[in-house]
Amino acid sequence: MSPSPRYGLTTLTGVVIASMIGFGAFTTSGYSLASLGTPQLVLWAWLAGGVVALCGAISYGQLARRLPLSGGEYLYLSRTLGPWAGFQAGWVSLTAGFSGAIAGSAIVFEAYLAPLAGLTHLPAGTLAVGIILLFGIGHGWLARPAAMAQNAVVMIKLLVLLIFLLTAASRWSSHAWSWSGLPENSADDLIGRRILDFARSVMWISLSYAGFNAGIYVAAETRDPERTVPRSLWLGTILVTVLYLLLNMVFVTALPASEIAGQKQVAAIAAEAIGGQSLKTLISLVVCLGTLSSVAGMLMTGPRVFSRMADDGLFPRWFRSGPSAVQRTVGLQAAIAVTLVLFLRDYLSLLDYLSSVLALSSAVTVGTLLLPSGDWSASGGSRFPAPVYLISAGLYVVATLTVAVLMALDDPRDLLGAVVTLLTGTVVWAVFESGRRRSGG
């Protein structure tokens, strides 16, 4: 028995926004500026990342219309490419996509909150574990109140960001904004080098747009999913793209490029330059809220994948859909994330690997829309004509695969990690498949 519909457009759009706005939005531009050299190119890179994410949102919206059920990439690949491909997508979600991202966001939340709240004396991992357990209990046993609390966090976060932008706007004529770039190393810089640097910056920035597809994971628990889920994806993505462009325009011009380039805490540095310590504290609070809502959003969406896998006999029966399934799957997701926090406190160093694996999974998923068997008439209230989906899917697949290749070239260990994930997923799938055949399932 599937859970009754309880999420509307507002909640699902909030989930998309919560899943997208994490710590990456406030740390990436310093590295991009060091690589690209000018604020203008950094903003073009942010726009390119937003366009790719919007193509993905439109494509996933079409997938959600075809199959308005929870399960995400696992569901879509199982139905189009077969159980092995679907299980690989589910395995990536279980081991990396959600568990790793939840743990990483929780660790960053603790790193920013502890100094603000004067809690640096607490053992490492205390706040991170606490916030995972808090939202795990909320989404497992108090779904509606937890969704309302998550909406409130998103609204507060957006309000604080608006205050930050208004403060920056109020100083537009008095502050010494800098649009000049870094000193040129050579007038004969190779065009190929510039293209590679731009592509690499888009790669980093794309991590900040991850989560645009969050609504698909709770489609079965959404009212009118054929319409609500696609709308939440592209609406949330557009809002976040506009917000990212405005924020990073402030971040990369608040000080001369030489003082910002290569800095991890570019948002805090820019905030202090504009409004002093008080604005720096405010933007640090935003980072806390961003990571907090990311943890909450992923604990809400990720566990639904495991229930779908269990329904298909590729995960323990204990997690099959039913009255207690949400509590069990959320509990499993929270337990894995807590384990990662406690035993892998440097887990953030693995995020490049995680993003490359997720990029491959999403590219293959969207690529199913390009198969000859694709039924473009299954639009279910679509607001876009079929060519829009075809072009969006093609652009997303090409761009995402390019990102994955660049990550592998930048660090071959990312590719090795993807291979290991694929091999271990195949072994686990073979075990479950063997057991299902013996039981006659």
N, C-alpha and C positions, 0 to 999 in steps of 0.2 A: 504494500500500500504506500503510495507516494504521499509526501507531506502536502497539506492543503496550501493553496496559494495565499501568500501573506505579504509579499513585497510588491510595491508599486514603482512608478517611474522615478519618484523623488528618491526613494531608498536606493534603487539600483544605480541611478546617476551618482548618488553619493558614494556608493561602493566603488564605482569606476574612478571617481576623483580621488577617493581615499587610497586606492591601490596605486594610482599613478604618482601622486605627490608624496615622495619620500625624501630621503636625505640627498639623493643625487642632484636634485634641482638646485641645491644650495652649495654644492661643492665642485661641480663639473667645469664651470666656465673658467676658473683659474687655469686649469690644465689646457683647456681649449684655446685660451688666449695665448698661452706660452707656445702652443703649436702653430696657431694660425697667424698670430702677430697683430691683428687689428680687431677692435670691437665689432666692426661691421661684418667681418667674416664669421665671427662667433655667433652673431644673431642670425645670419643666413644658415648656419649649421643647425641652430635651434629650430628655425622654420622648416628646414629639410626633415629633421627628425619628426616634427609635428605632422608634416604631409605624409610621411611613411606610416606613422601611427594611425592617421585618419583613414588611409587606404586599408590598413589592417582592421580598423573598427567597422568600416563598411563591409568588408569581406566576411568578418565574423558575424555581422548582422544577418547576412544572407544565409550563413550556415545555421544560425539560430532559428531562422524562419523555416528552414527545411526540417530541422529536428529541434522543436521547442522543449527539450528535456535537459536535465542537469547531467553533467559529465564532462563538458569541455572537450579538449582535444581527444581524450580517450574515446568518447562517444562518437565523434565525427570520423576518426580514423578507423575505429572498429567497424563502422557501418559501410565505409567505402573501400578500405584497403585490407580489411580482415582483422581477426583477433590479435595476431602477433603485433602488428603495427599499433593497434589501439593500446595494447598492454604497455608497449614501450613508452607511449605518451603518458599513460597513467603512472608508470614507474618513475619517469622524470618528474612528474608532479609530486609524487610521494617523497622521493629522495632528495630532490633539489628545488624544484620550482616553488613550492609553498613552504616546506619545512625550512629550507635554507634561507629563503627571503624573510620569513617570520623571525628566525633567530637573528639574522643580520640586522633587521630593523630594530628589534628589541635591544640589541647591544648598543646601537647608535643612540637610541632613546635614552638608555642609561648613561651613556657618555656625556650627553648634553644636559640631562636633568640633574644628575648628581651634583655638579658644581652650582647650578642655579638654586637648588633646594638645600644646599649645605649637607648633602648626604654622602660625601666622598669617603666617609669612614666605614660605610657598609661593605661587606664582602663583595667582590666582583661577581656580577651575575644576579645579585639579589633583586634589583629593580627590573631587570630584563625578564627574569623568571616570573616575578610578581605580575607584570602586565600581561604576559602570555596566559597565565592561569586565570587572571581576572576576566579577560575577554573569552577565554575558553569556556569558563563556567557560564558566562553571559550568553554566548551564541549556542551553547549546548542545551541549556536548561531554561533560559529566559530570552528566547529569540526576539520577540517583539520589543521588550525594553532595551535589549542590547542593540537592536537596529536603530531605535530612537536615540540611544546614547551615541551611537556611531554617527548618525546624522548630525547630532549636536556638535560633536567634535569637528566634523567637516565644516560646519557652518562657522564655528569659532575660528578655525584655522583660516578660512577664506576671509573672515572679518579682519583678523590680525594682519593678513597679507595686504588687504585693502588699506588698512591704516598705514602700513609701511609705504605703500605706493603713494598714498596721499601726502605723507610726510615728505617723500622724495619730490613729489610734484610741487609742494609748497616752497621748496628750496631750489627750484629749477633756475630761477634768475639770480639767486645769491650764491649758489655753490659753484665751484670751479670744475664743471664737468669736463672730462677729457675723452675726446674721440680719436686722439692720435694713437698710433700703434707703437709697437716695439721698434727700435732702430733696425733697419734692414741690414742683414749680414752681407748681402751681395746684391747688386743690381741685376745679376744674371741668374737668379734663382730658377731652377728647373721647374717647368710647368708640371711635369710628372710628380715632383716632390710636393708641390703645393696641392695637387689633386689628392695625393695619398694622405697628406696631413688633414685635409678637409674631410675625407672619408673616415679617417680615424677619429676625428672629433665627432662626427655624426654617430659613429659607433658608440663612443662614450655617452653622448647625449641620449641615444636611443634607449639606454638603460633607464633613464628618467621617465620615459614614456611607457615603460612596461606596466601592464595592468589595465590597458585600454579595453581588454576583452573580459574583464572581471565578471560582468553580468551574466555571461554564458553559463557559469558554474552553478547558478541557482535558478536556471530557467524554469524548472519544473515547479518551483515555489513562488513563481511570479504571476501576477494577474495579467491575462492577455499577453503571454510571452512572445507571440509572433510579432507584435507591435512594440511592446514595452522594452524588450531586451535590445533589439537593434537601435531604437531611439536613444536608450541610455548610453550605448557604446559611442555613437558618433557625437551626441550632445556633450557627454563628459569629456571626450577627446578634444573637441573644439574649444571648450571652456578652458581646459588645462593648457592647450597650446597658446592661446591668447595670454593667459596668466604668465606662462613661462617666458614669453617674449618680453612682456613688460618688466618682469622681475630681473631678467638677465641684462636688459638694457641698462637698468640701474646698477647692477653688480659690476659690469665691465667698464662703466664710464665714471664711476664715483671717484676714482683715483687714476693717476697716470698708469698706463699699461704695465710699466716696469715694476710697480708696487703691488700689482694684483696677479700678474702672470705666475703660474705654478703654485699658487696658494690654494690649499685645500679648503680653508674656511673663508672663501671669497665673499660669501654673503655677510658674515659677521664683520669682516674688514670693511666692506662697503657701508654697512649700516653704521658703524662707528664713525666713519669719515663724514657721513651725512648728518647724523643726529646724536653723536656722542654715545656714551655708555648705555643710556636708557634705550636707544634704538637698537644697539647691539644686543642687549638683553631681550628685547622684543623679538628680534629675528631668531635668536637662539630658542626662544619659546616656540616659534613657528616650526623649527626643525623638530622639536620634541613632539609637537602635535602632528606633524607630518608622519613621523615614524610610528607614533601611537595609532593613528588611523590606518596606517598600512598593516600593522599587526592585526588590528580588529577586522579589517576588510578581508585579509587572507585567511584568517581563522573562520570567517563566515563562508567563504567561497570554496576553498580547497577541499574540505572533507567530503563535499558532494561527489567528487570524482571517485572516491573509494567506495561509496555506496553503489554507484553505477557499476563499478568493476565487480563488486560482490554479487549484484543482481545477475551478472552475466557468468557467474561461476569462476571468475578469475581473481577472486580475493576471498578470504575467509567468510563463511556464511553469516557469522556473527555481525557483520557490518552491512548486511542487506537492508534495503529500504524498508522502513516500518516505523512504528511509533517511537522506538528507542534508537533508531539508526543515527539520528543527528547527534545525540549525546555520545554515542560510541565513536563515531568517526571524528567528531570534533576533539574528543578526548585523546584519540590516537594522534591526530595532527599536533595537538598541544604537547603531548608527551615527547614526540620526536623533536619538536622545536626546543623544548626545555633541555633535552639531552644534548643537543648541539650547543646550546648556550653554556652549559656546564662543562662540557668536555672539549669544545672547539671555540675557545674565546677569540681566536684569530680568524674566525670563519669569514670575516669580510674579505680576506685575501683571496677567497675562493669565488667571489662574486663574478669575476671575469669568466671563469669556467662555467658557472651556473648560467650566465646570460647567453653564452655560446650554445649550450645544450638547449635552452629554451627557444633560442632563435631558430635552430634547426627544426624543433618540434612544431613551432608555429608556422614556419615556412612550408613544411610538408602538409600541415592541416589546411592552410589557405590554398595550397597547390591543388587540392582535390576539386576545387571549384573550376579548375582549368582542364580537368579530364574530359574526354569526349563524351562520357556518359552524363556529364553535368546537366541537370534539368533547370534551365534558367527561368522556366515558367513558374517554378515554385516560389513565388514572391510573397505570398501571404500578406498583402497589404503594403508591399514595398513602395517606398517613395522615390526609388531610383530605377531607371530603365536598365535592362540587362547589360548593355555595353559599359555602363558605369561600374558594375560589379566585375566584369571581365577585365577592364583596365586597372581597377583598384587591386584586384587579386594579382595580376601580372606584375604591377609595380612593387607590391609588397613582397612578393616572392623574390624578385631580382634584388631588391634593396636589402632584404634580410639575409639572404645567402651571401651577398657581398660583405655584409657586416661580419658574418660568421667566418668567412675566409680570411678577412683582415685580422680578426682576433686570433685565428690559428697561426697566421704568419707572424703576428706580433709576439705570440707566445705559444710554441708548439705543444706545450703541456695542456692547453685547452683542448686541442684535438685529441690528445691521448686520454684526457678525462672523459670526453664524449664517447670514445671507443669503449672504455671500461664500463661506462654507464650502460651502453648498448649490450655488451656481453653479459654483465650481471643481470640486466633485465631479461635477456633471453633465457638464462639459466632459471631464474625464478618463474618465468612464464612456462617453461617446460615442466617444472615441478607441478604448478597448479593445473596445467592442461592434462598431465598424466593422471593426477588425482581425479579430475573431473571425468575422464574417460573410464577410469576404474569404477567410479560410482554410477556410471551410466547417465551423467548429466549432459 
